[in-house]
């Protein structure tokens, strides 16, 4: 069962859209929601990249960090032929920000980052994302 804590303040409009989408996937799909969040998030990331590219230069990982800071504090680093993202102060977490309680995850960040980086740099990433949720979430893209 998915329950929303009533003691959480309402998120911003942008955050509410992504949180609601993630919770909807979890509600409909249950255990498969993280995989679908990854796939759907990938298209979100591509669209966000196209939007930001129309407004500013995106030439390196620091530029990507700066562009996505409206959604979270993100630190990106290249490691072992992949990219490691450390995400804190996330504004789109269905659990921490949205106040929803459920087992497992429905985090869109893996897909968002994979899609954004693919669109930005033309490099493909697999969807085998290692997600470790917490106050600082760590996502590894290969």
Secondary structure, DSSP 8 states (H G I E B T S, - for coil): --EE-TTS----HHHHHHHHHHHHHHHHHGGGHHHHHHHHHHHHHHHHHHHHHTTS---SHHHHHHHHTTT-EEEEEEETTEEEEEEES-S--TTTTT-EE-SS----HHHHHHHHHHHHH-----S--EEE-SSEEEEEE-
